[in-house]
Amino acid sequence: MVKLIFFIIFFLTNSICAETLTNQEKIYFNFIDLNNDNYISMDEFLQSVEILFKLVDQNLDGKLSENEIIEIKNIIESLS
C-alpha cells in the first residue's frame, strides 16, 4: 500500500513542474478523478488507493507481497 501511495504521489509531484500533463499522466489523473470534475479531492485520492490496493491484492489477504507489486508494475508498464 505504501508503495502505491508513493507511486501516486510521485505522479502528482512530477506533474507540478510541467505546464501540461503527458498522455500517461492524464490517464492516471482521470483514474483518480472519480467524479470527473477535473479536480482530485482527498476522498477521491483515498478511494483510488483503495481500489488499486484491492486490484493488486490478488489473494485477498489484505496485504501486498512483492510479487503482487511486481505484477501490477508490469501491467502498468505494458499499458504505457
C-alpha positions as CSV (number, residue, x, y, z in Angstrom):
1,M,0.0,0.0,0.0
2,V,2.8,2.4,0.9
3,K,4.5,1.8,-2.5
4,L,1.2,2.5,-4.3
5,I,0.8,5.8,-2.4
6,F,4.4,6.8,-3.2
7,F,3.7,5.9,-6.9
8,I,0.6,8.2,-7.0
9,I,2.4,11.0,-5.0
10,F,5.3,10.7,-7.4
11,F,2.9,11.1,-10.4
12,L,1.3,14.1,-8.8
13,T,4.5,15.9,-7.8
14,N,6.2,15.0,-11.1
15,S,3.4,16.8,-12.9
16,I,3.8,20.0,-10.8
17,C,6.9,21.2,-12.7
18,A,5.3,20.9,-16.1
19,E,2.7,23.1,-17.6
20,T,0.7,20.2,-19.1
21,L,0.3,16.5,-18.3
22,T,1.6,13.8,-20.6
23,N,-0.9,11.4,-22.0
24,Q,0.1,8.8,-19.4
25,E,-0.3,11.3,-16.6
26,K,-3.8,12.3,-17.9
27,I,-4.8,8.6,-17.7
28,Y,-3.6,8.5,-14.1
29,F,-5.4,11.8,-13.3
30,N,-8.6,10.5,-14.9
31,F,-8.4,7.3,-12.9
32,I,-8.1,9.2,-9.6
33,D,-10.7,11.9,-10.5
34,L,-13.6,9.6,-9.9
35,N,-16.3,12.2,-10.4
36,N,-14.7,13.7,-13.5
37,D,-14.8,17.3,-12.2
38,N,-11.1,17.9,-13.2
39,Y,-10.1,18.1,-9.5
40,I,-8.8,15.4,-7.2
41,S,-10.2,15.5,-3.7
42,M,-8.7,13.8,-0.7
43,D,-11.7,11.4,-0.8
44,E,-11.0,10.5,-4.4
45,F,-7.4,10.1,-3.8
46,L,-8.0,7.7,-0.9
47,Q,-10.7,5.8,-2.8
48,S,-8.3,5.4,-5.8
49,V,-5.6,4.0,-3.5
50,E,-8.2,1.6,-2.0
51,I,-9.3,0.5,-5.5
52,L,-5.6,-0.1,-6.5
53,F,-4.9,-2.0,-3.4
54,K,-7.9,-4.3,-4.0
55,L,-6.8,-4.8,-7.6
56,V,-3.3,-5.7,-6.6
57,D,-4.1,-7.9,-3.7
58,Q,-4.7,-11.0,-5.8
59,N,-5.0,-13.5,-3.0
60,L,-7.3,-11.1,-1.0
61,D,-5.3,-11.4,2.2
62,G,-5.3,-7.7,2.9
63,K,-1.6,-7.5,2.4
64,L,0.6,-6.8,-0.7
65,S,3.5,-9.1,-1.4
66,E,6.5,-8.1,-3.6
67,N,5.2,-10.4,-6.3
68,E,1.8,-8.6,-6.3
69,I,3.5,-5.3,-6.6
70,I,5.8,-6.5,-9.4
71,E,2.8,-7.9,-11.3
72,I,0.9,-4.6,-11.1
73,K,4.1,-2.7,-12.0
74,N,4.4,-4.9,-15.1
75,I,0.8,-4.3,-16.1
76,I,1.2,-0.5,-15.7
77,E,4.4,-0.6,-17.8
78,S,2.7,-2.6,-20.5
79,L,-0.1,0.0,-20.8
80,S,2.3,2.8,-21.3
